[in-house]
Amino acid sequence: MPIEITDVSVKDVRFPTSLELDGSDAMNEAPDYSCAYVVIKTNSEHSGHGMTFTCGRGTEICVTAVEALKPMLVGKTLESFTENMGAFWNYICGDDQLRWIGPDKGAIHLATAAVVNAVWDLWGRVEGKPLWKLICDMTAEEFVKCIPFRYVTDALTPKEALQILKKQEATKAERVAQLEREGIPAYTTSAGWLGYDDEKLRRLCRESRAKGWSVFKLKVGKDIEQDKYRARIMREEIGYDCRFMVDANQVWEVEEAIENMRQLAEFKPWFIEEPTSPDDVLGHARIARELAPLGIGVATGEHGMNRIFFKQLLQANGIAVCQPDSCRLGGVNEVLCVLLLCAKFGIPVCPHAGGVGLCEHIQHLVAIDYIALTADQTDRYAEFVDHLHEHFTDPVRMKDGSYVLPDKPGYSTQMKEDTIAPYIFPGGSYWKNE
């Protein structure tokens, strides 16, 4: 019997992470990690779960945008979507009136991500496969059918994508076995939030080292002297045998970013993340050119709104590391397009995590990139932050600084109803009491 979508529900879920300054950085001083959480209900035992991450206020706008997309799903069958997932993505993004308030960006695109991710999660559950396996089991031709190529064919054609995928097909099983043995390489941001005091920074660095972490990221951008002071603390605790990165979260001007990174160069950072406006492709390219002699790369992508933006970054040589966000791009299809673009240009992918649910998402994406696209783990890591995983039915599992490869069906995006109920905004018991 065909699986029919009977309803789409969406909830505004907010967690008070601002109380402990978890997630604090130079741009976001006290975020409340939140999400618009979508559940696709069907006429079967299966449901699909997706979300888009927010920092608190404004989540209600994403919820409204999901409601606007709901009529495009209800009454349709899963099979009508999965027979051509590329056509499904174009359909969801193609309503001419809704497209006007994008296109392919803003709150409507965040809502698109939540809905698209929920459909992929549903498909994985129906097939009994984790998302990474659902996609890696595809033939190259099936994979390419999922990709939205519109506006990027000047950088990547379907024929080129097919060649990239076919090159890796024969050895995919070897890389699956490797990830099952060794896990997915990761780096931690949990120790380096800007709002943490010196003692907490030192303690978390020591604890992370004891747990096997060897790649660390530090938030900077408040004051360059303070940035150097905190970088020195982190280097004292982790040593110079560990990899070290810094993240300015968009707060610097282009010239300021260049000058500040010259001052931070003594701490040997691998990259500077989001050094300036996330939309400034040419600014990133300028910073990348100036910092290259210092051995410092530029990374960005968590605010990259669509595949066209990433195409331009790559064409302009603006990044050394790509950090797409699983919930800001338009869901799985568009993320796969960005992964293919990076494979074409030879740029490693380290997806953005943090937030609520993003770690659960990106473990699948890094696995897909390595297994199906690149066969190269050089400079490829999944970001990790140790917050809010207890609210998921299939939370990330970590071992010695690596993600354990997910083995349950779906996209690991289902939340526990009993734990999220108090945090539904504004009616949940926590928010009512506060």
C-alpha positions as CSV (number, residue, x, y, z in Angstrom):
1,M,0.0,0.0,0.0
2,P,1.4,3.4,-0.9
3,I,2.5,5.5,2.1
4,E,0.3,8.6,2.2
5,I,1.2,11.8,4.1
6,T,-1.8,12.5,6.3
7,D,-0.5,15.5,8.3
8,V,2.5,17.7,9.0
9,S,2.9,19.1,12.5
10,V,5.4,21.8,13.5
11,K,6.4,22.9,17.0
12,D,8.5,25.8,18.3
13,V,11.0,24.2,20.7
14,R,13.4,26.4,22.7
15,F,16.0,25.5,25.3
16,P,17.4,28.1,27.7
17,T,21.1,27.6,26.8
18,S,21.7,31.4,27.4
19,L,21.7,30.7,31.2
20,E,25.1,29.0,31.0
21,L,26.3,30.9,28.0
22,D,26.5,27.7,26.0
23,G,26.8,28.7,22.3
24,S,28.1,32.2,23.2
25,D,30.2,33.9,20.6
26,A,31.1,37.4,19.4
27,M,27.9,37.8,17.4
28,N,25.5,35.7,19.5
29,E,26.2,36.6,23.1
30,A,23.4,34.6,24.7
31,P,21.5,32.3,22.3
32,D,18.7,30.0,23.3
33,Y,19.2,27.0,21.1
34,S,15.9,26.3,19.4
35,C,14.3,24.7,16.4
36,A,11.1,24.5,14.4
37,Y,10.5,20.8,14.8
38,V,8.5,19.0,12.0
39,V,6.8,15.6,12.2
40,I,5.4,14.1,9.0
41,K,2.5,11.7,9.8
42,T,1.5,8.9,7.4
43,N,-1.1,6.2,7.0
44,S,1.5,3.7,8.1
45,E,3.6,3.0,11.3
46,H,6.3,5.3,10.0
47,S,6.7,9.1,10.5
48,G,9.4,11.5,9.3
49,H,11.2,14.0,11.6
50,G,13.0,17.2,10.6
51,M,14.0,20.6,11.9
52,T,15.6,23.9,11.3
53,F,17.9,25.4,13.9
54,T,17.4,28.9,15.4
55,C,18.7,30.9,18.3
56,G,15.4,31.6,20.0
57,R,13.3,34.6,19.0
58,G,12.1,34.3,15.4
59,T,11.5,30.5,15.6
60,E,7.8,31.4,15.3
61,I,8.5,32.8,11.8
62,C,10.0,29.5,10.7
63,V,7.0,27.7,12.1
64,T,4.6,29.8,10.1
65,A,6.7,29.2,7.0
66,V,6.4,25.4,7.5
67,E,2.7,25.8,7.8
68,A,2.7,27.5,4.4
69,L,4.5,24.5,2.9
70,K,2.2,22.0,4.6
71,P,-0.4,21.8,1.7
72,M,2.4,20.8,-0.7
73,L,2.8,17.5,1.3
74,V,-0.5,16.4,2.8
75,G,-2.3,14.0,0.5
76,K,0.8,13.1,-1.4
77,T,2.5,9.7,-1.3
78,L,6.1,9.1,-0.2
79,E,6.6,7.1,-3.4
80,S,5.6,10.0,-5.6
81,F,8.5,11.9,-4.1
82,T,11.2,9.2,-3.8
83,E,10.8,8.1,-7.5
84,N,12.6,11.3,-8.3
85,M,14.0,13.2,-5.3
86,G,15.4,16.0,-7.5
87,A,12.0,16.7,-8.9
88,F,10.6,16.6,-5.3
89,W,13.1,19.3,-4.2
90,N,12.2,21.5,-7.2
91,Y,8.5,21.0,-6.4
92,I,8.9,22.1,-2.8
93,C,11.0,25.1,-3.8
94,G,9.0,25.9,-6.9
95,D,5.7,27.4,-5.7
96,D,5.9,30.8,-7.4
97,Q,4.2,32.7,-4.6
98,L,6.2,31.2,-1.8
99,R,9.4,31.4,-3.9
100,W,8.9,35.2,-4.0
101,I,9.8,35.5,-0.3
102,G,13.1,33.7,-0.9
103,P,14.1,32.6,-3.4
104,D,16.2,29.9,-1.9
105,K,17.0,31.9,1.2
106,G,15.5,33.4,4.3
107,A,12.9,31.9,6.6
108,I,11.1,30.1,3.8
109,H,14.3,28.2,2.9
110,L,14.9,27.3,6.6
111,A,11.4,25.9,6.6
112,T,12.1,24.1,3.4
113,A,15.1,22.4,5.1
114,A,12.9,21.2,7.9
115,V,10.4,19.7,5.6
116,V,12.9,18.2,3.1
117,N,14.9,16.7,5.9
118,A,11.7,15.2,7.4
119,V,10.9,13.5,4.1
120,W,14.4,12.0,3.8
121,D,14.1,10.8,7.4
122,L,10.8,9.2,6.6
123,W,12.3,7.5,3.5
124,G,15.2,6.1,5.6
125,R,12.8,4.7,8.2
126,V,10.7,3.1,5.6
127,E,13.7,1.5,4.0
128,G,15.2,0.5,7.4
129,K,18.4,2.4,6.7
130,P,20.3,5.3,8.3
131,L,20.3,8.3,5.9
132,W,24.1,7.9,5.1
133,K,23.5,4.3,4.0
134,L,20.3,5.1,2.1
135,I,22.3,7.6,0.0
136,C,25.6,5.6,-0.2
137,D,23.7,2.6,-1.4
138,M,22.4,4.5,-4.4
139,T,24.0,4.1,-7.8
140,A,25.8,7.1,-9.2
141,E,22.8,7.7,-11.6
142,E,20.3,7.6,-8.7
143,F,22.5,10.0,-6.6
144,V,22.7,12.5,-9.5
145,K,18.9,12.5,-9.8
146,C,18.6,13.9,-6.3
147,I,20.7,17.0,-7.1
148,P,19.3,20.5,-7.8
149,F,21.7,21.6,-10.6
150,R,19.9,24.8,-11.5
151,Y,22.2,27.9,-11.4
152,V,25.4,25.8,-10.8
153,T,26.1,24.1,-14.1
154,D,28.7,26.7,-14.9
155,A,30.7,25.1,-12.1
156,L,29.4,21.5,-12.0
157,T,27.4,19.6,-14.6
158,P,25.4,16.4,-14.1
159,K,28.0,14.7,-16.3
160,E,30.9,15.8,-14.0
161,A,28.9,14.8,-10.9
162,L,28.4,11.4,-12.4
163,Q,32.1,11.0,-13.0
164,I,32.9,12.0,-9.4
165,L,30.5,9.4,-8.1
166,K,31.5,6.6,-10.4
167,K,35.1,7.1,-9.5
168,Q,34.4,6.0,-6.0
169,E,31.7,3.4,-6.5
170,A,33.9,0.3,-6.5
171,T,35.5,1.1,-3.1
172,K,32.6,2.4,-1.1
173,A,32.3,-0.8,0.9
174,E,35.9,-0.4,2.1
175,R,35.3,3.0,3.5
176,V,32.1,1.9,5.2
177,A,34.0,-0.8,7.0
178,Q,36.7,1.8,7.9
179,L,34.1,4.2,9.5
180,E,32.5,1.3,11.3
181,R,35.8,0.4,12.8
182,E,37.3,3.9,13.5
183,G,34.3,6.3,13.5
184,I,33.9,9.7,11.8
185,P,36.8,12.1,12.7
186,A,35.5,15.2,14.6
187,Y,36.6,18.4,16.3
188,T,35.1,20.0,19.4
189,T,33.8,23.5,20.0
190,S,32.5,22.7,23.4
191,A,35.5,24.1,25.3
192,G,35.8,27.4,23.5
193,W,32.6,29.4,23.9
194,L,33.3,33.1,24.3
195,G,31.3,33.5,27.5
196,Y,33.2,30.9,29.5
197,D,35.7,32.2,32.1
198,D,39.4,31.2,32.2
199,E,38.9,28.4,34.7
200,K,36.1,26.8,32.7
201,L,38.1,27.1,29.5
202,R,41.1,25.4,31.1
203,R,39.0,22.7,32.7
204,L,37.0,21.8,29.6
205,C,40.2,21.7,27.5
206,R,41.7,19.2,30.0
207,E,38.6,17.1,30.1
208,S,38.4,17.0,26.3
209,R,42.0,15.9,26.0
210,A,41.3,13.2,28.5
211,K,38.4,12.0,26.3
212,G,40.6,11.7,23.2
213,W,40.0,15.0,21.5
214,S,42.9,16.4,19.4
215,V,41.2,19.1,17.3
216,F,39.8,22.2,19.1
217,K,38.0,25.4,18.1
218,L,38.1,28.7,20.0
219,K,35.6,31.6,19.7
220,V,37.2,35.0,19.1
221,G,36.2,38.5,18.1
222,K,35.4,40.3,21.3
223,D,38.7,42.1,21.7
224,I,42.0,41.1,20.0
225,E,44.0,41.3,23.2
226,Q,41.5,39.1,25.0
227,D,41.5,36.8,22.0
228,K,45.2,36.4,22.2
229,Y,45.0,35.8,26.0
230,R,42.4,33.1,25.5
231,A,44.2,31.5,22.6
232,R,47.3,31.3,24.8
233,I,45.3,29.5,27.5
234,M,43.9,27.0,25.1
235,R,47.4,26.3,23.6
236,E,48.8,25.9,27.1
237,E,46.2,23.2,27.8
238,I,46.1,21.3,24.5
239,G,49.7,21.9,23.4
240,Y,50.9,22.3,19.8
241,D,50.5,18.6,18.9
242,C,46.7,19.3,18.7
243,R,45.0,21.1,15.8
244,F,43.6,24.6,16.7
245,M,41.1,26.8,14.9
246,V,39.4,30.1,15.6
247,D,36.0,31.4,14.8
248,A,35.1,35.2,14.7
249,N,31.4,34.7,13.9
250,Q,31.2,37.5,11.3
251,V,32.1,40.5,13.5
252,W,35.2,41.8,11.7
253,E,35.6,44.1,8.7
254,V,37.8,42.6,6.0
255,E,40.9,44.7,6.9
256,E,40.3,44.0,10.6
257,A,40.2,40.3,10.0
258,I,43.5,40.3,8.1
259,E,45.2,42.4,10.9
260,N,43.8,40.4,13.8
261,M,44.7,37.1,12.2
262,R,48.3,38.3,11.7
263,Q,48.3,38.9,15.5
264,L,46.8,35.4,16.2
265,A,49.2,33.7,13.8
266,E,51.7,32.9,16.6
267,F,49.2,30.3,17.9
268,K,49.3,28.5,14.6
269,P,45.6,28.3,13.8
270,W,44.6,26.0,10.9
271,F,41.8,28.3,9.9
272,I,39.7,31.4,10.7
273,E,36.0,30.7,10.5
274,E,33.5,33.4,9.5
275,P,36.0,36.3,9.6
276,T,33.6,38.8,8.1
277,S,30.0,39.1,6.7
278,P,28.9,35.6,5.7
279,D,27.6,37.0,2.4
280,D,30.8,38.7,1.3
281,V,32.3,36.3,-1.2
282,L,35.0,38.8,-2.4
283,G,35.8,39.8,1.1
284,H,36.5,36.1,2.0
285,A,38.6,35.8,-1.2
286,R,40.7,38.8,-0.2
287,I,41.2,37.5,3.4
288,A,42.2,34.1,2.0
289,R,44.8,35.6,-0.3
290,E,46.3,37.7,2.5
291,L,46.4,34.9,5.1
292,A,47.7,32.2,2.8
293,P,51.4,33.1,3.3
294,L,50.8,32.7,7.1
295,G,49.5,29.1,6.6
296,I,46.1,30.1,7.8
297,G,43.0,29.1,5.8
298,V,39.5,30.6,5.7
299,A,36.4,28.6,6.5
300,T,32.8,29.6,6.3
301,G,29.3,28.3,5.4
302,E,27.0,28.0,8.3
303,H,25.2,31.1,7.0
304,G,25.5,30.1,3.4
305,M,22.0,30.3,2.2
306,N,22.1,28.2,-1.0
307,R,24.2,26.3,-3.5
308,I,24.8,29.4,-5.6
309,F,26.6,31.1,-2.8
310,F,28.9,28.1,-2.3
311,K,29.5,28.0,-6.0
312,Q,30.7,31.6,-6.0
313,L,32.9,31.0,-2.9
314,L,34.6,28.1,-4.6
315,Q,35.0,29.9,-7.9
316,A,36.6,32.9,-6.1
317,N,39.0,30.7,-4.1
318,G,37.4,32.2,-1.0
319,I,37.7,29.2,1.3
320,A,40.1,26.4,2.3
321,V,37.4,24.6,4.3
322,C,33.6,24.5,3.5
323,Q,31.1,24.4,6.4
324,P,27.6,24.0,5.0
325,D,24.7,23.9,7.5
326,S,22.2,21.0,7.2
327,C,19.3,23.2,8.1
328,R,20.1,26.5,6.4
329,L,20.6,25.0,3.0
330,G,17.3,23.6,1.6
331,G,17.8,20.2,3.2
332,V,19.5,17.0,2.1
333,N,19.3,17.6,-1.7
334,E,21.0,21.0,-1.7
335,V,23.6,19.8,0.8
336,L,24.5,17.0,-1.5
337,C,24.9,19.5,-4.3
338,V,27.4,21.5,-2.2
339,L,29.3,18.3,-1.3
340,L,29.7,17.6,-5.0
341,L,30.8,21.1,-5.7
342,C,33.5,20.8,-3.0
343,A,34.6,17.5,-4.4
344,K,34.9,19.1,-7.9
345,F,37.0,22.0,-6.5
346,G,39.1,19.8,-4.0
347,I,37.9,21.6,-0.9
348,P,37.3,19.6,2.3
349,V,33.9,19.7,4.0
350,C,33.5,20.2,7.7
351,P,29.8,20.8,8.2
352,H,28.6,23.3,10.8
353,A,27.1,21.8,14.0
354,G,26.4,23.2,17.4
355,G,22.8,24.2,18.0
356,V,20.1,21.6,18.6
357,G,20.1,18.6,16.4
358,L,22.9,19.7,14.0
359,C,25.4,17.2,15.3
360,E,22.8,14.5,14.7
361,H,22.5,15.7,11.1
362,I,26.1,16.2,10.1
363,Q,27.4,12.8,11.1
364,H,25.5,11.4,8.2
365,L,26.8,14.1,5.8
366,V,30.5,13.6,6.6
367,A,30.0,9.9,6.1
368,I,28.3,10.4,2.7
369,D,31.1,12.8,1.6
370,Y,33.9,10.3,2.5
371,I,32.1,7.1,1.3
372,A,30.5,8.2,-1.9
373,L,32.4,11.3,-3.1
374,T,36.0,11.8,-2.0
375,A,37.7,8.7,-0.5
376,D,39.9,11.2,1.3
377,Q,39.8,12.1,5.0
378,T,42.4,14.8,4.8
379,D,41.2,17.9,6.7
380,R,37.6,16.5,7.0
381,Y,36.0,16.6,10.4
382,A,32.4,16.7,11.8
383,E,32.0,19.5,14.3
384,F,30.9,18.5,17.8
385,V,29.3,20.4,20.7
386,D,28.1,18.6,23.8
387,H,24.6,20.1,24.2
388,L,21.0,18.8,24.1
389,H,21.7,15.3,22.7
390,E,19.6,13.8,25.5
391,H,16.5,15.0,23.8
392,F,16.9,12.7,20.8
393,T,15.8,9.1,20.3
394,D,19.0,8.4,18.3
395,P,21.6,10.8,19.8
396,V,25.2,11.0,18.6
397,R,27.6,8.6,20.1
398,M,31.2,9.6,20.6
399,K,34.4,7.6,21.1
400,D,37.9,8.9,21.4
401,G,37.1,12.2,19.6
402,S,35.1,10.6,16.8
403,Y,31.5,10.0,16.0
404,V,30.3,6.4,16.0
405,L,28.7,5.7,12.6
406,P,24.9,5.9,13.1
407,D,23.1,2.5,12.6
408,K,19.4,3.3,13.2
409,P,17.0,4.1,10.4
410,G,16.5,7.7,9.4
411,Y,18.3,11.0,9.8
412,S,18.7,10.7,13.6
413,T,16.4,13.7,13.9
414,Q,13.5,12.4,16.1
415,M,13.1,14.1,19.4
416,K,11.7,12.6,22.6
417,E,8.2,13.9,23.1
418,D,8.5,13.8,26.9
419,T,11.7,15.8,27.0
420,I,10.7,18.5,24.5
421,A,7.2,19.0,26.0
422,P,8.4,21.4,28.7
423,Y,10.3,23.5,26.2
424,I,7.6,24.1,23.6
425,F,7.2,27.8,23.3
426,P,5.3,29.6,24.7
427,G,3.0,27.0,26.3
428,G,5.5,24.5,27.7
429,S,5.8,24.3,31.5
430,Y,9.4,25.7,31.5
431,W,8.5,28.8,29.6
432,K,5.2,29.3,31.4
433,N,7.1,29.2,34.8
434,E,9.9,31.5,33.5
